[in-house]
Amino acid sequence: MGTQGLAVRLRDVAVGYGSATVLRGLSLELERGEFAGVVGPSGSGKSTLLRLLTGRADEHGGVTEVLGHRVRRGRPPKGVGYVPQLEAIDWEFPVTVEQVVLLGDAAASAPVPWFSRAERRRARGYLDRLGLGGLHDVRIRELSGGQRQRMFLARALLRRCELLLLDEPTSGVDLATRGDVLRLLGELHHLGLTVLLTTHDLNFVAAHLPRVVCLNVEITADGAPRDVFTTDVLARTYHAPMRVLDDGERVVVVDAEPIRLHAGPDHLDPPTDRGRRAR
């Protein structure tokens, strides 16, 4: 397949910030229309990989191509939508849902609040499609976790993106919201969007995604969850022992040994006991 058929192509890439290298030896191809997840421990470089693909990290070596074009620092590639981690957002910043969505449109004519009627109409159209109709004038701090994810999805889609990158989209949300986010991403994928997300949730990936990339400074494995989630691969990726169970339809990853919580020394009684005895 030629490079025009690829959404992402990395050839022996090293990447970091300034002189510090975070990831090295990255070689990866993601075809247009794929749905894949990147997993790894905290500090493994998952977010840095997404920043590389959006032109916000320093390429120290190799070649990075997105949607058939070379990516360079400070030049966000066209056709790429990015949804950041919710924890990284200042939710007290005084902007509305519509303003956040419009600020994601690279083709917008002017800064907030001087967007054209056509731009506002497009933004509200995406908000309606994502179940946020009528919330365009709401301040972002008033949104629930699921609504915040949908707002950033609307912002990404407004860019007419072909590749959607999401950094920990299921972090900090409850199970019901996680399910809503997953269904929405599935719908977008079926419409032809290429989706690449990072996550800490191995079992979320194992149950729902067709492809997983294990990452810790370098790529340790790449393939279907059933093929990739093995005790050897997970030990290399996480530097900790894990067990992999097979329930017939999917694999499930659990701790190698249950964590046992031991009581403290006998002389350290709970505060309530101490107070009771003092009386």
N, C-alpha and C positions, 0 to 999 in steps of 0.2 A: 504494500500500500504506500502511495506517495505521501509526502508530508502534508499535502492539502487535505487528506482524509483524517488527519490527526487533530485533536483538540489541544493536546499537550505533547511536547517532545523534549526530553532532557537527555543530553549526551555528556556523560562524565562531568557533571556540574558540581562545583564547590561554591558555597554561598554563605554569606554572613553579613556583618555590619562593621564598616571600617576595616580594620586589619584582622578582626576576630572571625574565624571560620566556624560556622555552626553545623553545616552539613557538607558532606564531601562524597565524591564518587557516585552522584545520583544519575542513573540512566533509567528513564521511564517513558513509556508511550501510553497515552490515553486516547482512544479513538473517539471520534464524534459520536454522541449518543450514548456513551457509557455512563454508568452510575457506580461510583467507587468511593471507598472510605479509606482514610489514613489513620492508623492507630499507633500509639507509642506512649511511653511514660511522660510525665511532666518534664519539660526541658529537653525533649528529644528532637525538637525542631519542626514540629507539625505546623505551627503558625508561621514559622520562617519559610517553609515551603510555599504556603499560600502567598506570602508577601513577595517571594521571588516571582510568582506567576502574575502578580499585579504590578511589578516594577518598583517595589518598595524595599528591596534588599540588594546588597552588593554581590554581583556575580564575580567570584574569584577565579573561575576557570570553567571551561566547557561552554556549551551552547544551550540556551533556553528558547524554545519556540512555542508560541501560543496561537492557535488558530492560523497556523501557517506563517507567522511573522516572528522575527527575532525580538525578544523582550530585552529592554535596557532600563537601567536604573532611572527613575523619574519620568518614565514614559508609560503610563498605564495603557495596556493594549486595548484596542477597541473590541467590543463584543464580549467583554468579561464583566460579570456581576459579582460583587463581593458582599457577603453578609458577615459582619464581625462578631466576636464574642459579646454577648449581652453585658457581661461583667466589665467590659472595657469602656462602656458608654457612660457619660455623665448624664444621668436621667433627670437631673435638676436643671439642665440647660433649658432656657425658656423658648422652646420652639414647638411648633405644632406637628402633628403627623404629616400633614400635606407638605410642610416646609422641608422636613427630613427627606421625604420621597423626591421632591423636586430637586433638592441639592445633589441627588445622585444622577441627575440627567446631564451627561456631558455636553449635550447639545442645547441646554437651556440658554435663553437669550440674555438673561441678566440675573444678578443676585436677588435673593429674597429681599423685600417682598414684591419685586417688580416682574414677576413671571407673567407671561401672556395668558390670555383666556384659554388658548388651545393647549398650552402646557399644563395648566391646572386641570383642564378637562381630561387629558391623558392620565394624569396622576390619579384623579378620582376614579377613572375607569379601572385602573389596576387595583385601587383600594376596594372598589366594589367587588371585583373578581375574587379577591382574597378575603372576603368577609368582613371588611372594615368600612363598609359604606356608612356614611354619616359621622365618621370619627375624624374627618379631615381637619377640623378646627380644635381637636382635643390636644392638650399638652402631653408630651410623651411620657411624663412621669405618672400619668393617670392610667396608662395601659397595663394590661396583664402581661405575663411572660410570653404567652402564645401570641397576643396581639403585637407585641414588640417584634417578634420574629417575622410575622406577616408584614409588618411595616417595612422592615429591611428587605424582605423579598420583593415587595412592590417597588422599592427604590432600585433594586438590582434589575428587575424586569423592565423598568422604565428606560434603562440604557439599551434596550433591545438586545440583551445578552444572548450569546450562544453557549457560553460556558459559565456555569454558576458555581462559585466557590463559597463554602460555608465553614466558618471556624467554630467548632463546638456548638452546633445548633440545638443539641438536646441537653446542654449543660444548664443546670439551675431551673429546669421546668419539671412539673409533675408528670406522672405517667400518662394522664389523659392528654395533656398538651404535647408531650412527646409523640403520641400517636397521631395527633392532628398534624404536627409538623411533618411526620413521616408520610402521611397520606398526601399532603400537599406536594411534597417533593416528588413522590411517585407520579402524581398527576402531571407535574411539570416535565418530568423525565419522559413520560409517555407522549408528550407533545413534541418531543425531539430535543429537549434541552440536555446538554452534557452536565452532569453534576459530580462535583468532587467535594467531599466534606472531611473534616477532621473530627475525631471523637475519642473520648476515654472509654466509651461503653463497648467493650468487646462483644457482648452478647446482643446488643442492638445491631451491630454489623453482621454477626453470624446469622441472625434471624432474618434480616431484611435486605442486605446488600449483596449483589452478585460478585463483587470484587473488593479485595482489601489489600492495602499496602502497609506492611509493618516497617516502622521507621524509628531509628535511634542513632542519630549522627549519620548513618547510612541506611540504605534500604536492606532490611534483613530478610524479607520475603514479599512475594507479590503473587496473588492468584485468588482462587475461590476460597471462601472462609474454611470450608471443610479440608482443603489441601494445605492452607497456610497455618491454621490454628492447631499446631502440634506442640507438645511439651518442649521439644528442642527449640523450635522457632521462638516460642514465647519466652523461654529462658534467655535466649540470646538478645531478644528485644527488650525485655523488662529487667533482666539480671535478677530474677526471682523465680522460684519454682511455682508452676501452676499445673492444675489437672485439667484435662479436656475430656468431657463426657459426651457420649453420642446417644441422643434420645430417638434416633431413627430418622427424624426429619431435619435435624440440625445438630450442630455441636454446641456445647455449653462449657464455658470456661469458669473454673472456680479456683479458690485458693488451694494450694497443695495440702496444707494442713489447717484445720480450724484454729482461729486465734483464741487462745484461752486467757481470760482475764483473771489474774490472781489477786487475792485480797492483800492489802498492805500488812505491815507488821502488826502483831496482835495489840501492841500498846497504842496504836493509832485508831482510836474509836471514832465513829462518825460524829460530827459536831452535835447532832441532836442528842446522842447518848451522853456526851460530855456535859451538855447543858443540863440534862435530866439528873445526872449523878451529882452535879454541883449543887443542885437544889436539895 
